[in-house]
Amino acid sequence: MSPQWQVSVDSGRCIGAGTCAGTAPRHFTLVDGRSRSTAERVEPDEDAAAAAELCPVTAITIRDPSGAVIAPEP
C-alpha cells in the first residue's frame, strides 16, 4: 500500500465550478453548490492532482504524508 495523499477543499473559496467533479468524480462531488472531497485521504491518483491544478480558484489542496503540497504546484 502506497502512502496516502491528504485532500482538502476550502469551502469558503470554492465557487462550485464543478471542474473537480468532472475531472476526478471518484474524489470530488458537489454538495449544495460547493465541492467536497469524497475522502480525506486517498491513494495517489493523477486525476485528483489534475483536479487541484484545474480548480479556477485554487480551492483544492493535495498534500503528501509529510505535509508537502503536491497540487496545485506551488
All heavy atoms as TSV, in Angstrom:
chain	resi	resn	atom	element	x	y	z
A	1	MET	N	N	0.848	-1.187	0.000
A	1	MET	CA	C	0.000	0.000	0.000
A	1	MET	C	C	0.890	1.246	0.000
A	1	MET	O	O	1.783	1.385	0.814
A	1	MET	CB	C	-0.897	-0.025	1.229
A	1	MET	CG	C	-1.854	1.104	1.314
A	1	MET	SD	S	-3.056	0.669	2.595
A	1	MET	CE	C	-3.577	2.224	3.114
A	2	SER	N	N	0.625	2.140	-0.920
A	2	SER	CA	C	1.429	3.358	-1.026
A	2	SER	C	C	0.942	4.400	-0.024
A	2	SER	O	O	-0.192	4.346	0.439
A	2	SER	CB	C	1.355	3.905	-2.447
A	2	SER	OG	O	0.027	4.188	-2.787
A	3	PRO	N	N	1.813	5.352	0.302
A	3	PRO	CA	C	1.400	6.425	1.221
A	3	PRO	C	C	0.218	7.202	0.631
A	3	PRO	O	O	0.161	7.441	-0.569
A	3	PRO	CB	C	2.632	7.315	1.310
A	3	PRO	CG	C	3.763	6.484	0.813
A	3	PRO	CD	C	3.182	5.491	-0.136
A	4	GLN	N	N	-0.695	7.560	1.494
A	4	GLN	CA	C	-1.888	8.256	1.017
A	4	GLN	C	C	-1.692	9.765	0.994
A	4	GLN	O	O	-0.932	10.323	1.769
A	4	GLN	CB	C	-3.079	7.903	1.900
A	4	GLN	CG	C	-3.481	6.455	1.761
A	4	GLN	CD	C	-4.763	6.165	2.496
A	4	GLN	OE1	O	-5.001	6.673	3.583
A	4	GLN	NE2	N	-5.598	5.339	1.906
A	5	TRP	N	N	-2.419	10.381	0.068
A	5	TRP	CA	C	-2.436	11.827	-0.036
A	5	TRP	C	C	-3.586	12.374	0.797
A	5	TRP	O	O	-4.643	11.749	0.914
A	5	TRP	CB	C	-2.669	12.251	-1.474
A	5	TRP	CG	C	-1.536	12.012	-2.415
A	5	TRP	CD1	C	-0.273	11.590	-2.114
A	5	TRP	CD2	C	-1.576	12.184	-3.826
A	5	TRP	NE1	N	0.476	11.502	-3.257
A	5	TRP	CE2	C	-0.300	11.858	-4.323
A	5	TRP	CE3	C	-2.560	12.585	-4.721
A	5	TRP	CZ2	C	0.011	11.922	-5.666
A	5	TRP	CZ3	C	-2.249	12.650	-6.060
A	5	TRP	CH2	C	-0.971	12.328	-6.531
A	6	GLN	N	N	-3.403	13.553	1.364
A	6	GLN	CA	C	-4.471	14.252	2.084
A	6	GLN	C	C	-5.108	15.245	1.117
A	6	GLN	O	O	-4.415	16.044	0.488
A	6	GLN	CB	C	-3.916	14.992	3.293
A	6	GLN	CG	C	-4.992	15.738	4.044
A	6	GLN	CD	C	-4.432	16.523	5.215
A	6	GLN	OE1	O	-3.237	16.573	5.450
A	6	GLN	NE2	N	-5.320	17.147	5.940
A	7	VAL	N	N	-6.431	15.175	1.006
A	7	VAL	CA	C	-7.171	16.040	0.089
A	7	VAL	C	C	-8.039	16.984	0.908
A	7	VAL	O	O	-8.784	16.549	1.787
A	7	VAL	CB	C	-8.078	15.204	-0.843
A	7	VAL	CG1	C	-8.865	16.108	-1.775
A	7	VAL	CG2	C	-7.251	14.206	-1.636
A	8	SER	N	N	-7.939	18.281	0.624
A	8	SER	CA	C	-8.808	19.240	1.318
A	8	SER	C	C	-9.377	20.239	0.317
A	8	SER	O	O	-8.740	20.580	-0.673
A	8	SER	CB	C	-8.048	19.967	2.428
A	8	SER	OG	O	-6.976	20.698	1.902
A	9	VAL	N	N	-10.593	20.674	0.614
A	9	VAL	CA	C	-11.270	21.678	-0.202
A	9	VAL	C	C	-11.636	22.841	0.704
A	9	VAL	O	O	-12.277	22.647	1.738
A	9	VAL	CB	C	-12.549	21.110	-0.866
A	9	VAL	CG1	C	-13.252	22.184	-1.676
A	9	VAL	CG2	C	-12.224	19.906	-1.738
A	10	ASP	N	N	-11.235	24.028	0.335
A	10	ASP	CA	C	-11.575	25.238	1.080
A	10	ASP	C	C	-12.978	25.661	0.630
A	10	ASP	O	O	-13.142	26.269	-0.428
A	10	ASP	CB	C	-10.554	26.325	0.790
A	10	ASP	CG	C	-10.813	27.616	1.547
A	10	ASP	OD1	O	-11.966	27.852	1.990
A	10	ASP	OD2	O	-9.870	28.416	1.667
A	11	SER	N	N	-13.984	25.314	1.425
A	11	SER	CA	C	-15.372	25.589	1.034
A	11	SER	C	C	-15.669	27.081	0.959
A	11	SER	O	O	-16.573	27.501	0.246
A	11	SER	CB	C	-16.349	24.897	1.989
A	11	SER	OG	O	-16.173	25.376	3.300
A	12	GLY	N	N	-14.906	27.894	1.663
A	12	GLY	CA	C	-15.088	29.336	1.591
A	12	GLY	C	C	-14.574	29.934	0.297
A	12	GLY	O	O	-15.043	30.971	-0.156
A	13	ARG	N	N	-13.633	29.266	-0.307
A	13	ARG	CA	C	-13.048	29.727	-1.560
A	13	ARG	C	C	-13.765	29.121	-2.768
A	13	ARG	O	O	-13.826	29.720	-3.835
A	13	ARG	CB	C	-11.570	29.368	-1.578
A	13	ARG	CG	C	-10.873	29.767	-2.851
A	13	ARG	CD	C	-9.410	29.472	-2.730
A	13	ARG	NE	N	-8.813	30.621	-2.050
A	13	ARG	CZ	C	-7.543	30.903	-2.031
A	13	ARG	NH1	N	-6.681	30.104	-2.616
A	13	ARG	NH2	N	-7.088	31.967	-1.425
A	14	CYS	N	N	-14.290	27.898	-2.619
A	14	CYS	CA	C	-14.929	27.171	-3.725
A	14	CYS	C	C	-16.105	27.967	-4.301
A	14	CYS	O	O	-16.919	28.514	-3.565
A	14	CYS	CB	C	-15.419	25.814	-3.235
A	14	CYS	SG	S	-16.273	24.848	-4.493
A	15	ILE	N	N	-16.161	28.006	-5.642
A	15	ILE	CA	C	-17.273	28.695	-6.316
A	15	ILE	C	C	-18.222	27.715	-6.993
A	15	ILE	O	O	-19.154	28.112	-7.680
A	15	ILE	CB	C	-16.757	29.726	-7.343
A	15	ILE	CG1	C	-15.911	29.049	-8.417
A	15	ILE	CG2	C	-15.995	30.848	-6.645
A	15	ILE	CD1	C	-15.553	29.943	-9.605
A	16	GLY	N	N	-17.960	26.415	-6.814
A	16	GLY	CA	C	-18.857	25.404	-7.371
A	16	GLY	C	C	-18.762	25.250	-8.873
A	16	GLY	O	O	-19.743	24.860	-9.510
A	17	ALA	N	N	-17.607	25.510	-9.453
A	17	ALA	CA	C	-17.445	25.391	-10.905
A	17	ALA	C	C	-17.660	23.957	-11.381
A	17	ALA	O	O	-18.089	23.736	-12.504
A	17	ALA	CB	C	-16.064	25.889	-11.326
A	18	GLY	N	N	-17.340	22.981	-10.541
A	18	GLY	CA	C	-17.562	21.585	-10.881
A	18	GLY	C	C	-16.453	20.941	-11.684
A	18	GLY	O	O	-16.554	19.768	-12.049
A	19	THR	N	N	-15.396	21.672	-11.952
A	19	THR	CA	C	-14.279	21.117	-12.712
A	19	THR	C	C	-13.687	19.906	-12.001
A	19	THR	O	O	-13.339	18.914	-12.637
A	19	THR	CB	C	-13.185	22.184	-12.927
A	19	THR	OG1	O	-13.786	23.336	-13.502
A	19	THR	CG2	C	-12.075	21.679	-13.814
A	20	CYS	N	N	-13.595	19.970	-10.694
A	20	CYS	CA	C	-13.021	18.863	-9.925
A	20	CYS	C	C	-13.864	17.597	-10.054
A	20	CYS	O	O	-13.336	16.508	-10.295
A	20	CYS	CB	C	-12.855	19.252	-8.464
A	20	CYS	SG	S	-14.392	19.790	-7.682
A	21	ALA	N	N	-15.162	17.743	-9.905
A	21	ALA	CA	C	-16.054	16.586	-10.005
A	21	ALA	C	C	-16.051	16.007	-11.415
A	21	ALA	O	O	-16.181	14.795	-11.597
A	21	ALA	CB	C	-17.466	16.973	-9.579
A	22	GLY	N	N	-15.886	16.851	-12.398
A	22	GLY	CA	C	-15.814	16.376	-13.771
A	22	GLY	C	C	-14.494	15.696	-14.081
A	22	GLY	O	O	-14.441	14.734	-14.842
A	23	THR	N	N	-13.422	16.178	-13.479
A	23	THR	CA	C	-12.079	15.644	-13.715
A	23	THR	C	C	-11.808	14.393	-12.890
A	23	THR	O	O	-11.199	13.447	-13.378
A	23	THR	CB	C	-11.011	16.712	-13.391
A	23	THR	OG1	O	-11.268	17.866	-14.182
A	23	THR	CG2	C	-9.607	16.205	-13.643
A	24	ALA	N	N	-12.248	14.401	-11.640
A	24	ALA	CA	C	-11.970	13.287	-10.724
A	24	ALA	C	C	-13.222	12.939	-9.918
A	24	ALA	O	O	-13.290	13.172	-8.712
A	24	ALA	CB	C	-10.822	13.659	-9.798
A	25	PRO	N	N	-14.242	12.380	-10.574
A	25	PRO	CA	C	-15.504	12.100	-9.880
A	25	PRO	C	C	-15.388	11.093	-8.732
A	25	PRO	O	O	-16.240	11.089	-7.846
A	25	PRO	CB	C	-16.417	11.580	-10.991
A	25	PRO	CG	C	-15.500	11.104	-12.064
A	25	PRO	CD	C	-14.281	11.973	-11.976
A	26	ARG	N	N	-14.335	10.290	-8.731
A	26	ARG	CA	C	-14.142	9.370	-7.594
A	26	ARG	C	C	-13.689	10.120	-6.345
A	26	ARG	O	O	-13.833	9.617	-5.235
A	26	ARG	CB	C	-13.088	8.307	-7.929
A	26	ARG	CG	C	-13.540	7.328	-8.964
A	26	ARG	CD	C	-12.519	6.219	-9.219
A	26	ARG	NE	N	-11.189	6.764	-9.475
A	26	ARG	CZ	C	-10.064	6.294	-8.922
A	26	ARG	NH1	N	-10.104	5.277	-8.092
A	26	ARG	NH2	N	-8.907	6.827	-9.215
A	27	HIS	N	N	-13.157	11.324	-6.533
A	27	HIS	CA	C	-12.569	12.052	-5.409
A	27	HIS	C	C	-13.329	13.306	-4.988
A	27	HIS	O	O	-13.124	13.798	-3.880
A	27	HIS	CB	C	-11.132	12.436	-5.746
A	27	HIS	CG	C	-10.275	11.251	-6.014
A	27	HIS	ND1	N	-9.969	10.304	-5.063
A	27	HIS	CD2	C	-9.683	10.823	-7.158
A	27	HIS	CE1	C	-9.219	9.365	-5.594
A	27	HIS	NE2	N	-9.024	9.652	-6.868
A	28	PHE	N	N	-14.184	13.828	-5.887
A	28	PHE	CA	C	-14.894	15.075	-5.575
A	28	PHE	C	C	-16.352	14.986	-5.986
A	28	PHE	O	O	-16.695	14.372	-6.990
A	28	PHE	CB	C	-14.233	16.265	-6.299
A	28	PHE	CG	C	-12.804	16.449	-5.922
A	28	PHE	CD1	C	-11.788	15.918	-6.701
A	28	PHE	CD2	C	-12.457	17.131	-4.766
A	28	PHE	CE1	C	-10.462	16.058	-6.345
A	28	PHE	CE2	C	-11.125	17.277	-4.395
A	28	PHE	CZ	C	-10.130	16.737	-5.192
A	29	THR	N	N	-17.181	15.662	-5.217
A	29	THR	CA	C	-18.599	15.758	-5.524
A	29	THR	C	C	-19.073	17.162	-5.157
A	29	THR	O	O	-18.439	17.834	-4.346
A	29	THR	CB	C	-19.400	14.687	-4.752
A	29	THR	OG1	O	-20.745	14.705	-5.178
A	29	THR	CG2	C	-19.330	14.899	-3.248
A	30	LEU	N	N	-20.151	17.594	-5.766
A	30	LEU	CA	C	-20.727	18.892	-5.414
A	30	LEU	C	C	-21.882	18.680	-4.456
A	30	LEU	O	O	-22.763	17.863	-4.716
A	30	LEU	CB	C	-21.203	19.638	-6.658
A	30	LEU	CG	C	-20.118	20.074	-7.636
A	30	LEU	CD1	C	-20.747	20.781	-8.827
A	30	LEU	CD2	C	-19.102	20.982	-6.967
A	31	VAL	N	N	-21.869	19.415	-3.363
A	31	VAL	CA	C	-22.933	19.359	-2.358
A	31	VAL	C	C	-23.339	20.797	-2.069
A	31	VAL	O	O	-22.492	21.616	-1.688
A	31	VAL	CB	C	-22.453	18.658	-1.063
A	31	VAL	CG1	C	-23.548	18.689	-0.011
A	31	VAL	CG2	C	-22.002	17.234	-1.354
A	32	ASP	N	N	-24.610	21.094	-2.275
A	32	ASP	CA	C	-25.112	22.453	-2.051
A	32	ASP	C	C	-24.294	23.499	-2.804
A	32	ASP	O	O	-23.996	24.584	-2.285
A	32	ASP	CB	C	-25.158	22.791	-0.563
A	32	ASP	CG	C	-26.130	21.909	0.207
A	32	ASP	OD1	O	-27.139	21.481	-0.389
A	32	ASP	OD2	O	-25.870	21.635	1.399
A	33	GLY	N	N	-23.876	23.148	-4.017
A	33	GLY	CA	C	-23.161	24.101	-4.860
A	33	GLY	C	C	-21.688	24.286	-4.549
A	33	GLY	O	O	-21.047	25.184	-5.085
A	34	ARG	N	N	-21.139	23.444	-3.687
A	34	ARG	CA	C	-19.727	23.535	-3.320
A	34	ARG	C	C	-19.093	22.147	-3.433
A	34	ARG	O	O	-19.734	21.131	-3.196
A	34	ARG	CB	C	-19.543	24.029	-1.882
A	34	ARG	CG	C	-20.093	25.425	-1.631
A	34	ARG	CD	C	-19.146	26.464	-2.218
A	34	ARG	NE	N	-19.516	27.810	-1.829
A	34	ARG	CZ	C	-20.142	28.655	-2.617
A	34	ARG	NH1	N	-20.511	28.300	-3.820
A	34	ARG	NH2	N	-20.418	29.875	-2.219
A	35	SER	N	N	-17.814	22.136	-3.738
A	35	SER	CA	C	-17.090	20.882	-3.850
A	35	SER	C	C	-16.785	20.300	-2.478
A	35	SER	O	O	-16.542	21.030	-1.516
A	35	SER	CB	C	-15.777	21.108	-4.601
A	35	SER	OG	O	-15.036	19.909	-4.660
A	36	ARG	N	N	-16.787	18.979	-2.436
A	36	ARG	CA	C	-16.344	18.244	-1.249
A	36	ARG	C	C	-15.528	17.062	-1.723
A	36	ARG	O	O	-15.846	16.451	-2.740
A	36	ARG	CB	C	-17.525	17.719	-0.444
A	36	ARG	CG	C	-18.227	18.794	0.322
A	36	ARG	CD	C	-19.013	18.202	1.460
A	36	ARG	NE	N	-19.784	19.270	2.082
A	36	ARG	CZ	C	-20.920	19.100	2.688
A	36	ARG	NH1	N	-21.464	17.908	2.747
A	36	ARG	NH2	N	-21.539	20.120	3.244
A	37	SER	N	N	-14.495	16.736	-0.968
A	37	SER	CA	C	-13.744	15.531	-1.300
A	37	SER	C	C	-14.539	14.337	-0.782
A	37	SER	O	O	-15.201	14.425	0.250
A	37	SER	CB	C	-12.344	15.572	-0.692
A	37	SER	OG	O	-12.408	15.672	0.704
A	38	THR	N	N	-14.471	13.242	-1.505
A	38	THR	CA	C	-15.212	12.043	-1.095
A	38	THR	C	C	-14.490	11.306	0.020
A	38	THR	O	O	-15.088	10.481	0.694
A	38	THR	CB	C	-15.433	11.097	-2.292
A	38	THR	OG1	O	-14.165	10.759	-2.851
A	38	THR	CG2	C	-16.307	11.754	-3.350
A	39	ALA	N	N	-13.205	11.620	0.226
A	39	ALA	CA	C	-12.423	11.028	1.312
A	39	ALA	C	C	-11.312	12.002	1.683
A	39	ALA	O	O	-10.785	12.710	0.830
A	39	ALA	CB	C	-11.820	9.696	0.881
A	40	GLU	N	N	-10.968	12.019	2.957
A	40	GLU	CA	C	-9.905	12.923	3.410
A	40	GLU	C	C	-8.533	12.432	2.959
A	40	GLU	O	O	-7.636	13.225	2.705
A	40	GLU	CB	C	-9.936	13.033	4.937
A	40	GLU	CG	C	-8.966	14.056	5.476
A	40	GLU	CD	C	-9.079	14.218	6.975
A	40	GLU	OE1	O	-10.200	14.341	7.478
A	40	GLU	OE2	O	-8.018	14.221	7.617
A	41	ARG	N	N	-8.377	11.130	2.860
A	41	ARG	CA	C	-7.113	10.535	2.419
A	41	ARG	C	C	-7.393	9.607	1.243
A	41	ARG	O	O	-8.368	8.858	1.266
A	41	ARG	CB	C	-6.451	9.763	3.545
A	41	ARG	CG	C	-6.119	10.680	4.718
A	41	ARG	CD	C	-4.970	10.134	5.525
A	41	ARG	NE	N	-4.628	11.048	6.590
A	41	ARG	CZ	C	-3.750	12.036	6.481
A	41	ARG	NH1	N	-3.128	12.227	5.347
A	41	ARG	NH2	N	-3.479	12.828	7.486
A	42	VAL	N	N	-6.538	9.694	0.223
A	42	VAL	CA	C	-6.725	8.884	-0.976
A	42	VAL	C	C	-5.390	8.290	-1.424
A	42	VAL	O	O	-4.328	8.814	-1.105
A	42	VAL	CB	C	-7.328	9.705	-2.144
A	42	VAL	CG1	C	-8.669	10.294	-1.753
A	42	VAL	CG2	C	-6.376	10.793	-2.610
A	43	GLU	N	N	-5.477	7.198	-2.154
A	43	GLU	CA	C	-4.291	6.661	-2.798
A	43	GLU	C	C	-3.826	7.687	-3.834
A	43	GLU	O	O	-4.660	8.370	-4.433
A	43	GLU	CB	C	-4.624	5.335	-3.483
A	43	GLU	CG	C	-4.950	4.203	-2.520
A	43	GLU	CD	C	-3.789	3.862	-1.603
A	43	GLU	OE1	O	-2.645	3.743	-2.086
A	43	GLU	OE2	O	-4.035	3.711	-0.394
A	44	PRO	N	N	-2.538	7.812	-4.063
A	44	PRO	CA	C	-2.060	8.745	-5.083
A	44	PRO	C	C	-2.777	8.513	-6.414
A	44	PRO	O	O	-2.926	7.378	-6.861
A	44	PRO	CB	C	-0.566	8.417	-5.183
A	44	PRO	CG	C	-0.222	7.947	-3.799
A	44	PRO	CD	C	-1.428	7.147	-3.367
A	45	ASP	N	N	-3.267	9.591	-6.991
A	45	ASP	CA	C	-4.061	9.496	-8.213
A	45	ASP	C	C	-3.867	10.770	-9.026
A	45	ASP	O	O	-4.126	11.871	-8.527
A	45	ASP	CB	C	-5.534	9.310	-7.839
A	45	ASP	CG	C	-6.425	9.086	-9.029
A	45	ASP	OD1	O	-6.377	9.885	-9.982
A	45	ASP	OD2	O	-7.206	8.121	-9.016
A	46	GLU	N	N	-3.446	10.607	-10.254
A	46	GLU	CA	C	-3.186	11.767	-11.112
A	46	GLU	C	C	-4.457	12.568	-11.399
A	46	GLU	O	O	-4.395	13.778	-11.597
A	46	GLU	CB	C	-2.514	11.332	-12.411
A	46	GLU	CG	C	-1.089	10.852	-12.207
A	46	GLU	CD	C	-0.209	11.865	-11.479
A	46	GLU	OE1	O	-0.225	13.066	-11.837
A	46	GLU	OE2	O	0.502	11.462	-10.542
A	47	ASP	N	N	-5.629	11.911	-11.413
A	47	ASP	CA	C	-6.875	12.649	-11.634
A	47	ASP	C	C	-7.147	13.623	-10.485
A	47	ASP	O	O	-7.598	14.743	-10.708
A	47	ASP	CB	C	-8.065	11.698	-11.786
A	47	ASP	CG	C	-8.062	10.952	-13.111
A	47	ASP	OD1	O	-7.331	11.365	-14.042
A	47	ASP	OD2	O	-8.793	9.952	-13.221
A	48	ALA	N	N	-6.868	13.201	-9.256
A	48	ALA	CA	C	-7.061	14.095	-8.107
A	48	ALA	C	C	-6.121	15.290	-8.205
A	48	ALA	O	O	-6.530	16.434	-7.968
A	48	ALA	CB	C	-6.841	13.341	-6.800
A	49	ALA	N	N	-4.863	15.032	-8.567
A	49	ALA	CA	C	-3.899	16.120	-8.717
A	49	ALA	C	C	-4.320	17.059	-9.843
A	49	ALA	O	O	-4.228	18.281	-9.705
A	49	ALA	CB	C	-2.506	15.556	-8.978
A	50	ALA	N	N	-4.818	16.494	-10.938
A	50	ALA	CA	C	-5.275	17.323	-12.064
A	50	ALA	C	C	-6.442	18.202	-11.644
A	50	ALA	O	O	-6.517	19.373	-12.036
A	50	ALA	CB	C	-5.665	16.442	-13.247
A	51	ALA	N	N	-7.346	17.660	-10.846
A	51	ALA	CA	C	-8.491	18.448	-10.380
A	51	ALA	C	C	-8.021	19.650	-9.569
A	51	ALA	O	O	-8.542	20.761	-9.716
A	51	ALA	CB	C	-9.433	17.579	-9.556
A	52	ALA	N	N	-7.027	19.445	-8.716
A	52	ALA	CA	C	-6.484	20.555	-7.924
A	52	ALA	C	C	-5.836	21.596	-8.832
A	52	ALA	O	O	-5.998	22.801	-8.622
A	52	ALA	CB	C	-5.483	20.039	-6.900
A	53	GLU	N	N	-5.122	21.133	-9.838
A	53	GLU	CA	C	-4.468	22.059	-10.775
A	53	GLU	C	C	-5.489	22.848	-11.593
A	53	GLU	O	O	-5.264	24.018	-11.914
A	53	GLU	CB	C	-3.536	21.297	-11.724
A	53	GLU	CG	C	-2.347	20.644	-11.061
A	53	GLU	CD	C	-1.314	21.617	-10.513
A	53	GLU	OE1	O	-1.318	22.800	-10.884
A	53	GLU	OE2	O	-0.494	21.164	-9.688
A	54	LEU	N	N	-6.607	22.218	-11.931
A	54	LEU	CA	C	-7.601	22.857	-12.798
A	54	LEU	C	C	-8.611	23.734	-12.059
A	54	LEU	O	O	-9.340	24.498	-12.690
A	54	LEU	CB	C	-8.359	21.780	-13.583
A	54	LEU	CG	C	-7.524	21.020	-14.611
A	54	LEU	CD1	C	-8.307	19.825	-15.150
A	54	LEU	CD2	C	-7.085	21.946	-15.733
A	55	CYS	N	N	-8.663	23.647	-10.733
A	55	CYS	CA	C	-9.624	24.449	-9.978
A	55	CYS	C	C	-9.382	25.935	-10.266
A	55	CYS	O	O	-8.276	26.447	-10.048
A	55	CYS	CB	C	-9.489	24.182	-8.484
A	55	CYS	SG	S	-10.599	25.198	-7.477
A	56	PRO	N	N	-10.404	26.655	-10.750
A	56	PRO	CA	C	-10.202	28.051	-11.142
A	56	PRO	C	C	-9.895	29.004	-9.984
A	56	PRO	O	O	-9.399	30.104	-10.204
A	56	PRO	CB	C	-11.509	28.428	-11.844
A	56	PRO	CG	C	-12.522	27.482	-11.306
A	56	PRO	CD	C	-11.780	26.209	-11.002
A	57	VAL	N	N	-10.180	28.579	-8.757
A	57	VAL	CA	C	-9.922	29.454	-7.599
A	57	VAL	C	C	-8.969	28.808	-6.587
A	57	VAL	O	O	-8.881	29.255	-5.451
A	57	VAL	CB	C	-11.243	29.885	-6.912
A	57	VAL	CG1	C	-12.060	30.771	-7.838
A	57	VAL	CG2	C	-12.047	28.681	-6.456
A	58	THR	N	N	-8.255	27.773	-7.002
A	58	THR	CA	C	-7.307	27.028	-6.154
A	58	THR	C	C	-7.871	26.699	-4.774
A	58	THR	O	O	-7.235	26.928	-3.755
A	58	THR	CB	C	-5.940	27.757	-6.036
A	58	THR	OG1	O	-6.135	29.046	-5.448
A	58	THR	CG2	C	-5.250	27.877	-7.381
A	59	ALA	N	N	-9.080	26.148	-4.781
A	59	ALA	CA	C	-9.730	25.770	-3.522
A	59	ALA	C	C	-9.323	24.380	-3.046
A	59	ALA	O	O	-9.620	24.006	-1.916
A	59	ALA	CB	C	-11.244	25.832	-3.682
A	60	ILE	N	N	-8.644	23.618	-3.887
A	60	ILE	CA	C	-8.262	22.244	-3.556
A	60	ILE	C	C	-6.765	22.193	-3.289
A	60	ILE	O	O	-5.972	22.736	-4.044
A	60	ILE	CB	C	-8.604	21.288	-4.716
A	60	ILE	CG1	C	-10.096	21.302	-4.984
A	60	ILE	CG2	C	-8.115	19.871	-4.416
A	60	ILE	CD1	C	-10.496	20.614	-6.276
A	61	THR	N	N	-6.412	21.507	-2.204
A	61	THR	CA	C	-5.006	21.288	-1.886
A	61	THR	C	C	-4.798	19.797	-1.640
A	61	THR	O	O	-5.584	19.175	-0.930
A	61	THR	CB	C	-4.577	22.069	-0.632
A	61	THR	OG1	O	-4.876	23.449	-0.827
A	61	THR	CG2	C	-3.085	21.899	-0.360
A	62	ILE	N	N	-3.741	19.263	-2.232
A	62	ILE	CA	C	-3.380	17.867	-2.016
A	62	ILE	C	C	-1.970	17.844	-1.446
A	62	ILE	O	O	-1.065	18.487	-1.973
A	62	ILE	CB	C	-3.464	17.062	-3.324
A	62	ILE	CG1	C	-4.903	17.105	-3.838
A	62	ILE	CG2	C	-2.992	15.628	-3.100
A	62	ILE	CD1	C	-5.140	16.388	-5.121
A	63	ARG	N	N	-1.815	17.109	-0.338
A	63	ARG	CA	C	-0.525	17.043	0.356
A	63	ARG	C	C	-0.058	15.594	0.461
A	63	ARG	O	O	-0.878	14.685	0.582
A	63	ARG	CB	C	-0.641	17.624	1.765
A	63	ARG	CG	C	-1.007	19.090	1.766
A	63	ARG	CD	C	-1.164	19.603	3.208
A	63	ARG	NE	N	-1.596	20.980	3.218
A	63	ARG	CZ	C	-0.800	22.034	3.072
A	63	ARG	NH1	N	0.500	21.843	2.932
A	63	ARG	NH2	N	-1.279	23.249	3.081
A	64	ASP	N	N	1.251	15.425	0.469
A	64	ASP	CA	C	1.797	14.093	0.681
A	64	ASP	C	C	1.836	13.808	2.185
A	64	ASP	O	O	1.496	14.689	2.989
A	64	ASP	CB	C	3.159	13.950	0.000
A	64	ASP	CG	C	4.275	14.744	0.666
A	64	ASP	OD1	O	4.118	15.227	1.811
A	64	ASP	OD2	O	5.326	14.886	0.026
A	65	PRO	N	N	2.234	12.596	2.589
A	65	PRO	CA	C	2.226	12.264	4.023
A	65	PRO	C	C	3.071	13.181	4.904
A	65	PRO	O	O	2.785	13.344	6.077
A	65	PRO	CB	C	2.762	10.829	4.054
A	65	PRO	CG	C	2.372	10.272	2.730
A	65	PRO	CD	C	2.545	11.417	1.767
A	66	SER	N	N	4.091	13.826	4.330
A	66	SER	CA	C	4.926	14.736	5.122
A	66	SER	C	C	4.288	16.113	5.283
A	66	SER	O	O	4.774	16.940	6.036
A	66	SER	CB	C	6.305	14.896	4.466
A	66	SER	OG	O	6.213	15.718	3.310
A	67	GLY	N	N	3.185	16.354	4.525
A	67	GLY	CA	C	2.521	17.653	4.591
A	67	GLY	C	C	2.900	18.579	3.447
A	67	GLY	O	O	2.367	19.675	3.332
A	68	ALA	N	N	3.838	18.152	2.599
A	68	ALA	CA	C	4.249	18.974	1.457
A	68	ALA	C	C	3.132	19.014	0.417
A	68	ALA	O	O	2.481	18.006	0.162
A	68	ALA	CB	C	5.510	18.412	0.835
A	69	VAL	N	N	2.930	20.185	-0.171
A	69	VAL	CA	C	1.896	20.351	-1.181
A	69	VAL	C	C	2.307	19.664	-2.485
A	69	VAL	O	O	3.394	19.916	-2.998
A	69	VAL	CB	C	1.588	21.841	-1.441
A	69	VAL	CG1	C	0.617	22.008	-2.590
A	69	VAL	CG2	C	1.044	22.501	-0.181
A	70	ILE	N	N	1.429	18.797	-2.961
A	70	ILE	CA	C	1.636	18.122	-4.244
A	70	ILE	C	C	0.938	18.905	-5.341
A	70	ILE	O	O	1.466	19.084	-6.430
A	70	ILE	CB	C	1.074	16.679	-4.188
A	70	ILE	CG1	C	1.878	15.856	-3.209
A	70	ILE	CG2	C	1.046	16.056	-5.579
A	70	ILE	CD1	C	1.279	14.506	-2.918
A	71	ALA	N	N	-0.276	19.356	-5.056
A	71	ALA	CA	C	-1.061	20.105	-6.043
A	71	ALA	C	C	-1.981	21.065	-5.311
A	71	ALA	O	O	-2.478	20.750	-4.238
A	71	ALA	CB	C	-1.865	19.149	-6.917
A	72	PRO	N	N	-2.231	22.237	-5.861
A	72	PRO	CA	C	-1.626	22.723	-7.103
A	72	PRO	C	C	-0.153	23.005	-6.886
A	72	PRO	O	O	0.292	23.283	-5.762
A	72	PRO	CB	C	-2.400	23.995	-7.421
A	72	PRO	CG	C	-2.910	24.478	-6.103
A	72	PRO	CD	C	-3.122	23.239	-5.283
A	73	GLU	N	N	0.602	22.940	-7.976
A	73	GLU	CA	C	2.037	23.170	-7.869
A	73	GLU	C	C	2.284	24.571	-7.336
A	73	GLU	O	O	1.673	25.520	-7.798
A	73	GLU	CB	C	2.704	23.001	-9.236
A	73	GLU	CG	C	2.768	21.565	-9.670
A	73	GLU	CD	C	3.620	21.374	-10.903
A	73	GLU	OE1	O	4.481	22.229	-11.190
A	73	GLU	OE2	O	3.423	20.351	-11.563
A	74	PRO	N	N	3.154	24.653	-6.322
A	74	PRO	CA	C	3.463	25.966	-5.733
A	74	PRO	C	C	4.163	26.900	-6.698
A	74	PRO	O	O	4.752	26.525	-7.624
A	74	PRO	CB	C	4.339	25.641	-4.532
A	74	PRO	CG	C	4.547	24.179	-4.501
A	74	PRO	CD	C	3.838	23.581	-5.662
